[in-house]
Amino acid sequence: MSPRNRLEPFTVDHWRAYCRRLVLDNGEAWEPEGFQCEVMADVFAGTPETWMIVPEGNGKTTMMAGVALYWADYTPDAAVLLAASSRDQCGLLFAQAGGFVRRSPGMAERFRVFEGYRRIDARRTRGRVQVYAADDRTGDGVLPDLALIDELHRHRDLRLYRTWLGKLPKRGGQLLAISTAGEPGGDFETVRQQVRASAPERTVDGAHTRALVPGRMVLHDWRVPDGQHEDLAAVKAANPFSGVTLDALEAKRGSPTMTAPHWRRFVCNQATRDVASAVDDAEWDAIGGHEPIPDGERVWLGIDLGWKWDTTALVPLWTPDDEVGVLGDPTVLVPPRDGTSLSMGAVQDAVMELHERTPVETVVLDEWGSEGLVDWLEAELGVRVISHGQGNVAMAKAFERFMEGVRDGALRHTSHPELTQHVLNAIAKPLPGGRHRFDRPASSRSARSQDVRVIDALVAGAIVYSTWREQRDAAPAFDLRDYHVGVL
């Protein structure tokens, strides 16, 4: 290439030309695809944070390895950091980058690979590529020029991401995260949905959404629209890599080992749990969107108490007529989770605030362990309190009535995100006799696991709806005034 036609580093054309010198493990030169170049255009534009969310099998690991080598090769004294969610994934990342060096002509003269340290040094620039496990404790003390994080959805949380993000300004660094969809309610998915919904600049081209927060962050997200996960054409549109074909997708979907949750999460890029939720997100959405409960309307209130680890949830039920029950916006109180308990005063304040807005006439809760609250409700607020046990018999009946209301539309809700999270977190736990109850998806009570296991607002909503239905459907009480009594 003549000096006149020489390409400038850190441009898409220069990066593409560089990548063509890298040899893949199939012996062919790597040719970056259009969607990868689109992401890199934002990286080269200097965007501090770039997220690329794309299904499995779309060349994520290959792209990260190539970007790491390129950055180290053209940045003097570069510190290029790669983080993976596990030791095995670290090995895959390092193997891909090291393989590029070994297989590609001329790259061994530009890089030196240290297998034991999982480090690659750039000879010309004295730059360094270092692979880390996803642990914020070991990721501290670094000053990255470029931080690359693989499979962000598999990280326990975003602590390492935020640790590295805080280091970027010291060297004018950037961060590129490449991942697949995660579980609803997790740290990663919460940020993903917030950016998709609230970014000031947002463009949608088929399955691809580009959401930009100018000067801060850009999200490139390829996702199958809700309800289209069985449409192979729609699935292909969300898998931009040319190697993912319709025939390959059809074979993958038809495999006896393929499960619906895996298909939706890893192939359609929809936030889905590894185990099926008791309430499907589509059927929950179908009964949502109801208007908020008007101020002054009388309500029933379901309460599920959690003092040390589980949240305390207050869910009002409005019954505008005898056919439909509407679950209003919940109040969810999070305990300290440091071994101390949530205070009774905090629960009373939350009840009082709701009562002043929408007068509470009946409270449904489990009286075990809540005697002080029950006394206060009856004495101070003058409300009726109905006890609802947490045993299998009572909770199975609540499950059945709640699910019946979801199916026939007799139950509605306001689409509050916190209630939705609690509902979609829950699984259906089988009980003897073919019955079920709502249960948590995981038993761990660690603070890091709480957001993806909380179902307390669902429990509160289920017990208050079930109790209201039971009383509504009960036969009228016997009343002597309905009869004429004569003397024979």
C-alpha positions as CSV (number, residue, x, y, z in Angstrom):
1,M,0.0,0.0,0.0
2,S,1.4,3.4,-1.0
3,P,1.8,6.2,1.6
4,R,-0.9,8.1,-0.2
5,N,-3.4,5.2,0.3
6,R,-2.3,4.3,3.8
7,L,-5.2,3.9,6.1
8,E,-5.4,5.7,9.5
9,P,-5.4,3.5,12.6
10,F,-8.5,3.4,14.7
11,T,-10.8,3.6,11.8
12,V,-13.2,0.9,10.6
13,D,-11.3,0.5,7.2
14,H,-8.0,0.1,9.0
15,W,-9.3,-2.3,11.5
16,R,-11.0,-4.4,8.8
17,A,-7.7,-4.6,6.8
18,Y,-5.8,-5.6,10.0
19,C,-8.4,-8.3,10.8
20,R,-7.9,-9.8,7.3
21,R,-4.3,-10.7,8.3
22,L,-5.6,-12.8,11.2
23,V,-6.1,-16.5,10.5
24,L,-9.0,-18.3,12.1
25,D,-8.8,-21.9,13.5
26,N,-10.3,-23.2,10.2
27,G,-7.4,-21.8,8.3
28,E,-9.3,-19.0,6.7
29,A,-8.6,-15.2,7.0
30,W,-11.0,-13.4,9.3
31,E,-13.3,-11.1,7.5
32,P,-15.2,-8.8,9.9
33,E,-18.9,-8.6,9.1
34,G,-21.0,-5.5,8.7
35,F,-22.6,-5.6,12.2
36,Q,-19.2,-5.9,13.8
37,C,-17.9,-2.9,11.9
38,E,-21.0,-0.9,12.9
39,V,-20.2,-1.6,16.6
40,M,-16.5,-0.7,16.1
41,A,-17.4,2.6,14.4
42,D,-18.9,3.7,17.8
43,V,-15.8,2.4,19.6
44,F,-13.5,4.3,17.3
45,A,-15.6,7.4,17.7
46,G,-14.5,7.4,21.3
47,T,-17.7,6.3,23.1
48,P,-16.7,5.5,26.7
49,E,-19.0,2.5,27.0
50,T,-20.2,0.3,24.2
51,W,-22.4,-2.7,24.7
52,M,-23.0,-5.3,22.0
53,I,-25.8,-7.8,22.9
54,V,-26.1,-10.6,20.3
55,P,-27.1,-14.3,20.5
56,E,-24.7,-17.1,20.9
57,G,-22.8,-18.3,17.8
58,N,-22.3,-14.8,16.3
59,G,-18.6,-14.5,16.7
60,K,-18.4,-12.7,20.0
61,T,-15.2,-14.3,21.4
62,T,-13.4,-14.0,18.0
63,M,-14.2,-10.3,17.8
64,M,-13.0,-9.6,21.4
65,A,-9.7,-11.4,20.7
66,G,-9.1,-9.5,17.5
67,V,-10.0,-6.1,19.0
68,A,-7.6,-6.8,21.9
69,L,-4.7,-7.5,19.6
70,Y,-5.4,-4.6,17.4
71,W,-5.6,-2.1,20.3
72,A,-2.4,-3.3,21.9
73,D,-0.6,-3.2,18.5
74,Y,-1.4,0.4,17.9
75,T,-1.5,2.0,21.3
76,P,1.9,2.8,23.0
77,D,2.2,1.1,26.4
78,A,-1.4,0.0,26.1
79,A,-3.1,-1.8,29.0
80,V,-5.8,-4.0,27.3
81,L,-7.9,-5.9,29.8
82,L,-10.1,-8.9,29.0
83,A,-12.5,-10.2,31.6
84,A,-14.5,-13.4,31.4
85,S,-17.2,-14.8,33.7
86,S,-15.3,-18.0,34.5
87,R,-11.9,-19.7,34.4
88,D,-13.0,-21.8,31.4
89,Q,-14.2,-18.7,29.5
90,C,-10.9,-17.0,30.3
91,G,-9.2,-19.9,28.7
92,L,-11.3,-19.6,25.6
93,L,-10.6,-15.9,25.2
94,F,-6.9,-16.4,25.7
95,A,-6.8,-19.4,23.3
96,Q,-8.5,-17.4,20.6
97,A,-6.1,-14.4,20.9
98,G,-3.0,-16.6,21.2
99,G,-4.2,-18.7,18.3
100,F,-4.4,-15.6,16.1
101,V,-0.7,-14.9,17.0
102,R,0.4,-18.4,16.2
103,R,-1.5,-18.9,13.0
104,S,-1.3,-15.5,11.4
105,P,1.8,-14.7,9.2
106,G,3.9,-12.0,10.8
107,M,2.0,-11.8,14.1
108,A,4.7,-13.8,16.1
109,E,7.1,-10.9,15.3
110,R,4.6,-8.4,16.7
111,F,3.4,-10.3,19.8
112,R,4.8,-12.5,22.5
113,V,2.4,-15.0,24.2
114,F,2.9,-16.0,27.9
115,E,0.7,-19.0,28.3
116,G,1.1,-19.4,32.1
117,Y,0.3,-15.7,32.8
118,R,-2.5,-15.5,30.2
119,R,-0.8,-12.4,28.9
120,I,0.2,-11.2,25.4
121,D,2.8,-8.5,25.0
122,A,3.0,-6.3,21.9
123,R,6.6,-5.9,20.9
124,R,6.4,-2.7,18.9
125,T,4.3,-0.7,21.4
126,R,5.1,-2.3,24.7
127,G,1.4,-2.8,25.0
128,R,-0.1,-5.7,27.0
129,V,-3.2,-7.8,26.8
130,Q,-4.1,-9.4,30.1
131,V,-7.0,-11.8,30.8
132,Y,-8.8,-11.6,34.1
133,A,-11.6,-13.6,35.8
134,A,-14.8,-11.6,36.7
135,D,-13.9,-10.6,40.2
136,D,-13.8,-7.0,41.2
137,R,-11.3,-7.7,43.9
138,T,-8.7,-9.0,41.5
139,G,-9.7,-6.4,38.8
140,D,-8.8,-3.4,41.0
141,G,-5.5,-1.5,40.7
142,V,-5.5,-1.3,36.9
143,L,-5.6,1.6,34.5
144,P,-7.0,0.3,31.2
145,D,-6.8,1.9,27.8
146,L,-9.4,-0.6,26.7
147,A,-11.4,-3.0,28.9
148,L,-13.2,-5.8,27.1
149,I,-15.8,-7.8,29.1
150,D,-17.1,-11.1,27.6
151,E,-20.5,-12.6,28.4
152,L,-21.5,-9.9,30.8
153,H,-24.8,-11.7,31.5
154,R,-22.9,-14.6,33.2
155,H,-21.2,-12.3,35.7
156,R,-22.7,-12.5,39.2
157,D,-23.2,-8.7,39.0
158,L,-21.7,-5.6,37.5
159,R,-19.1,-5.0,40.2
160,L,-16.1,-5.6,38.0
161,Y,-17.7,-3.6,35.2
162,R,-18.2,-0.7,37.5
163,T,-14.8,-1.0,39.0
164,W,-13.2,-0.8,35.6
165,L,-15.5,2.0,34.5
166,G,-14.3,4.1,37.3
167,K,-10.7,3.7,36.1
168,L,-11.3,4.8,32.5
169,P,-10.9,8.6,33.0
170,K,-7.4,8.3,34.3
171,R,-6.1,7.3,30.9
172,G,-9.0,8.3,28.7
173,G,-9.9,4.6,28.4
174,Q,-12.9,2.9,26.9
175,L,-15.0,-0.2,27.7
176,L,-16.5,-2.7,25.3
177,A,-18.9,-5.4,26.7
178,I,-20.1,-8.2,24.4
179,S,-22.8,-10.5,25.7
180,T,-26.0,-12.5,25.2
181,A,-29.3,-12.0,27.1
182,G,-29.4,-12.6,30.8
183,E,-32.1,-13.4,33.4
184,P,-34.9,-11.0,34.0
185,G,-34.3,-8.9,37.2
186,G,-30.5,-9.4,37.2
187,D,-28.1,-6.4,37.3
188,F,-27.1,-6.8,33.7
189,E,-30.7,-7.1,32.3
190,T,-31.9,-4.1,34.4
191,V,-29.3,-1.9,32.8
192,R,-30.0,-3.3,29.4
193,Q,-33.7,-2.5,29.6
194,Q,-33.1,0.9,31.1
195,V,-30.8,1.9,28.2
196,R,-33.2,0.5,25.6
197,A,-36.1,2.4,27.1
198,S,-34.6,5.7,28.1
199,A,-31.7,6.5,25.8
200,P,-32.1,10.0,24.2
201,E,-31.2,8.7,20.7
202,R,-32.7,5.4,19.7
203,T,-32.9,3.8,16.2
204,V,-34.5,0.5,15.4
205,D,-33.7,-1.4,12.2
206,G,-35.6,-4.7,12.3
207,A,-34.2,-6.8,15.1
208,H,-31.3,-4.4,15.7
209,T,-31.7,-1.5,18.3
210,R,-29.0,1.1,18.6
211,A,-29.6,3.2,21.8
212,L,-27.2,6.1,22.4
213,V,-26.6,8.2,25.4
214,P,-24.4,10.9,23.8
215,G,-20.9,11.2,25.2
216,R,-21.6,8.3,27.6
217,M,-22.8,5.0,26.2
218,V,-24.1,3.2,23.1
219,L,-26.0,-0.1,23.1
220,H,-26.2,-2.4,20.0
221,D,-28.9,-5.0,20.7
222,W,-30.1,-7.7,18.4
223,R,-33.2,-9.2,19.8
224,V,-36.2,-11.2,18.5
225,P,-39.4,-9.2,19.2
226,D,-41.8,-10.6,21.8
227,G,-44.1,-13.3,20.5
228,Q,-41.9,-14.0,17.4
229,H,-39.5,-16.5,18.9
230,E,-40.9,-19.4,16.8
231,D,-40.7,-17.4,13.6
232,L,-37.3,-18.5,12.1
233,A,-37.1,-15.5,9.8
234,A,-37.4,-13.2,12.8
235,V,-34.8,-15.3,14.7
236,K,-32.4,-15.1,11.8
237,A,-32.8,-11.3,11.7
238,A,-31.6,-11.2,15.3
239,N,-28.6,-13.4,14.4
240,P,-26.6,-11.1,12.1
241,F,-23.6,-13.4,11.6
242,S,-23.6,-14.9,8.1
243,G,-22.7,-18.3,9.4
244,V,-26.0,-18.5,11.2
245,T,-28.4,-19.7,8.5
246,L,-32.1,-20.6,8.4
247,D,-31.2,-24.3,7.9
248,A,-28.9,-24.2,10.9
249,L,-31.5,-22.5,13.1
250,E,-34.2,-25.0,12.0
251,A,-31.9,-27.9,13.0
252,K,-31.0,-26.3,16.3
253,R,-34.7,-25.7,17.2
254,G,-35.6,-29.2,16.3
255,S,-32.9,-30.8,18.4
256,P,-34.3,-33.1,21.1
257,T,-32.0,-31.4,23.6
258,M,-33.1,-27.9,22.9
259,T,-35.3,-26.3,25.6
260,A,-37.7,-23.4,25.1
261,P,-35.9,-21.2,27.7
262,H,-32.5,-21.8,26.1
263,W,-33.9,-21.1,22.7
264,R,-35.5,-17.8,23.7
265,R,-32.5,-16.6,25.8
266,F,-29.4,-17.7,23.8
267,V,-30.8,-17.8,20.2
268,C,-33.5,-15.2,20.3
269,N,-31.6,-12.9,22.8
270,Q,-34.7,-12.5,25.0
271,A,-34.2,-12.2,28.8
272,T,-35.3,-15.6,30.0
273,R,-34.7,-17.8,32.9
274,D,-33.1,-21.3,32.6
275,V,-36.2,-22.6,34.3
276,A,-39.7,-21.7,33.1
277,S,-41.5,-19.1,35.1
278,A,-44.8,-20.1,36.6
279,V,-46.4,-17.1,34.8
280,D,-45.3,-16.7,31.2
281,D,-44.3,-13.1,30.4
282,A,-46.7,-13.0,27.4
283,E,-49.7,-13.9,29.4
284,W,-48.7,-11.5,32.2
285,D,-48.3,-8.7,29.7
286,A,-51.8,-9.6,28.2
287,I,-53.6,-8.7,31.5
288,G,-51.4,-5.6,32.3
289,G,-51.7,-1.9,31.5
290,H,-54.7,-1.2,33.8
291,E,-55.1,2.3,35.0
292,P,-53.7,3.1,38.5
293,I,-56.1,2.7,41.5
294,P,-57.8,6.1,41.8
295,D,-57.2,8.0,45.0
296,G,-60.0,7.5,47.6
297,E,-61.0,4.1,46.3
298,R,-61.3,1.4,49.0
299,V,-59.0,-1.5,48.6
300,W,-58.0,-4.9,50.1
301,L,-54.3,-5.2,51.0
302,G,-52.0,-8.3,50.8
303,I,-48.9,-8.3,52.9
304,D,-46.0,-10.7,52.8
305,L,-43.5,-10.0,55.5
306,G,-39.8,-10.5,55.3
307,W,-37.6,-9.2,58.1
308,K,-34.0,-10.1,57.5
309,W,-33.4,-11.3,53.9
310,D,-36.7,-11.5,52.0
311,T,-38.5,-8.3,51.1
312,T,-41.7,-7.1,52.7
313,A,-44.3,-6.6,50.0
314,L,-47.6,-4.7,50.2
315,V,-49.9,-5.2,47.2
316,P,-53.3,-3.4,47.1
317,L,-56.3,-5.1,45.4
318,W,-59.0,-2.9,43.9
319,T,-62.3,-4.5,42.9
320,P,-64.2,-2.0,40.7
321,D,-66.9,-4.7,40.3
322,D,-67.5,-8.3,41.4
323,E,-65.9,-9.8,38.3
324,V,-62.4,-8.2,38.1
325,G,-59.7,-7.7,40.7
326,V,-56.9,-5.2,39.9
327,L,-53.5,-5.5,41.6
328,G,-52.2,-1.9,42.1
329,D,-48.6,-0.6,42.4
330,P,-46.8,-2.5,45.2
331,T,-44.7,-1.2,48.0
332,V,-41.6,-3.3,48.5
333,L,-39.4,-2.8,51.5
334,V,-35.9,-4.2,51.4
335,P,-34.3,-5.2,54.7
336,P,-30.7,-4.2,55.5
337,R,-29.5,-7.8,54.7
338,D,-26.6,-7.4,57.1
339,G,-28.0,-9.6,59.9
340,T,-30.3,-6.9,61.3
341,S,-34.1,-6.8,60.8
342,L,-36.4,-4.4,59.0
343,S,-38.2,-2.3,61.6
344,M,-41.9,-2.6,62.4
345,G,-42.1,1.1,62.1
346,A,-41.1,1.0,58.5
347,V,-43.8,-1.5,57.7
348,Q,-46.4,0.6,59.6
349,D,-45.4,3.8,57.8
350,A,-45.8,2.1,54.4
351,V,-49.2,0.8,55.3
352,M,-50.3,4.2,56.6
353,E,-49.1,5.9,53.4
354,L,-51.1,3.6,51.3
355,H,-54.1,3.8,53.6
356,E,-54.2,7.6,53.4
357,R,-54.2,7.4,49.6
358,T,-56.6,4.4,49.1
359,P,-58.4,3.5,52.3
360,V,-57.7,-0.1,53.3
361,E,-60.8,-2.1,54.4
362,T,-59.3,-5.6,54.7
363,V,-55.7,-6.9,55.1
364,V,-54.7,-10.4,54.2
365,L,-51.5,-11.8,55.7
366,D,-49.9,-14.7,57.6
367,E,-50.4,-13.9,61.2
368,W,-47.5,-16.1,62.4
369,G,-44.7,-13.7,63.5
370,S,-46.8,-10.6,62.8
371,E,-48.8,-10.3,66.0
372,G,-47.7,-6.7,66.7
373,L,-48.6,-5.6,63.2
374,V,-52.1,-7.3,63.4
375,D,-52.8,-5.6,66.7
376,W,-51.8,-2.2,65.3
377,L,-53.9,-2.7,62.1
378,E,-57.0,-3.6,64.1
379,A,-56.6,-1.0,66.9
380,E,-55.1,1.9,65.1
381,L,-56.6,1.6,61.6
382,G,-59.7,-0.3,62.4
383,V,-59.3,-2.6,59.5
384,R,-60.4,-6.2,59.2
385,V,-57.5,-8.7,59.2
386,I,-57.8,-12.1,57.6
387,S,-55.1,-14.7,58.3
388,H,-53.7,-16.7,55.3
389,G,-51.3,-19.5,56.1
390,Q,-48.2,-20.2,54.1
391,G,-48.6,-24.0,54.2
392,N,-49.0,-26.0,51.0
393,V,-52.7,-26.4,51.2
394,A,-53.4,-22.7,51.5
395,M,-50.7,-21.7,49.0
396,A,-51.8,-24.3,46.5
397,K,-55.3,-22.8,46.5
398,A,-53.9,-19.3,46.1
399,F,-51.8,-20.5,43.2
400,E,-54.9,-22.0,41.5
401,R,-57.1,-19.0,41.9
402,F,-54.3,-16.6,40.8
403,M,-53.5,-18.6,37.7
404,E,-57.2,-18.9,36.9
405,G,-57.5,-15.1,37.1
406,V,-54.5,-14.7,34.8
407,R,-56.0,-17.1,32.2
408,D,-59.5,-15.8,32.1
409,G,-58.6,-12.1,32.5
410,A,-60.5,-11.7,35.8
411,L,-57.2,-10.5,37.3
412,R,-55.6,-7.3,36.0
413,H,-52.5,-5.3,37.0
414,T,-50.9,-1.9,36.3
415,S,-47.7,-3.2,34.8
416,H,-45.6,-1.9,37.6
417,P,-42.0,-3.2,36.9
418,E,-41.4,-4.3,40.5
419,L,-44.5,-6.5,40.7
420,T,-43.7,-7.8,37.2
421,Q,-40.2,-8.8,38.3
422,H,-41.5,-10.7,41.4
423,V,-44.2,-12.5,39.3
424,L,-41.8,-13.5,36.5
425,N,-39.2,-14.6,39.1
426,A,-41.4,-17.3,40.5
427,I,-41.5,-21.0,39.4
428,A,-44.3,-23.5,39.9
429,K,-43.2,-25.9,42.6
430,P,-45.0,-29.4,42.3
431,L,-46.8,-30.6,45.3
432,P,-48.3,-34.0,46.2
433,G,-51.5,-34.7,44.4
434,G,-50.6,-32.8,41.2
435,R,-51.0,-29.4,42.8
436,H,-48.5,-26.5,42.7
437,R,-47.5,-23.4,44.7
438,F,-45.3,-20.4,43.8
439,D,-41.7,-20.8,44.8
440,R,-38.4,-19.0,44.4
441,P,-36.1,-20.0,41.5
442,A,-33.1,-20.4,43.8
443,S,-32.6,-21.2,47.5
444,S,-29.5,-19.0,48.0
445,R,-30.1,-16.1,50.4
446,S,-26.9,-14.2,49.6
447,A,-27.4,-10.5,49.0
448,R,-26.1,-10.8,45.4
449,S,-28.8,-13.4,44.6
450,Q,-31.8,-11.5,46.0
451,D,-32.9,-9.6,42.9
452,V,-33.5,-12.7,40.9
453,R,-35.2,-14.7,43.6
454,V,-37.6,-12.3,45.2
455,I,-41.3,-13.2,44.7
456,D,-42.8,-11.5,47.8
457,A,-45.0,-9.1,45.9
458,L,-46.4,-12.1,43.9
459,V,-47.2,-13.9,47.2
460,A,-48.9,-10.8,48.6
461,G,-50.9,-10.4,45.5
462,A,-51.9,-14.1,45.3
463,I,-53.1,-14.4,48.8
464,V,-55.2,-11.2,48.7
465,Y,-56.7,-12.1,45.4
466,S,-57.4,-15.7,46.4
467,T,-59.0,-14.6,49.7
468,W,-61.2,-12.0,47.9
469,R,-62.3,-14.6,45.4
470,E,-63.1,-17.1,48.2
471,Q,-65.3,-14.6,50.0
472,R,-66.9,-13.4,46.8
473,D,-67.8,-16.9,45.7
474,A,-69.0,-18.1,49.1
475,A,-72.6,-18.9,49.5
476,P,-74.7,-16.2,51.3
477,A,-74.8,-16.6,55.1
478,F,-78.0,-17.9,56.6
479,D,-80.2,-15.0,57.8
480,L,-83.5,-15.5,59.7
481,R,-84.8,-12.2,58.2
482,D,-85.1,-13.9,54.9
483,Y,-87.8,-16.3,56.2
484,H,-91.3,-15.9,57.7
485,V,-91.7,-17.8,61.0
486,G,-95.3,-18.9,61.8
487,V,-96.9,-20.9,64.6
488,L,-98.4,-24.3,63.7
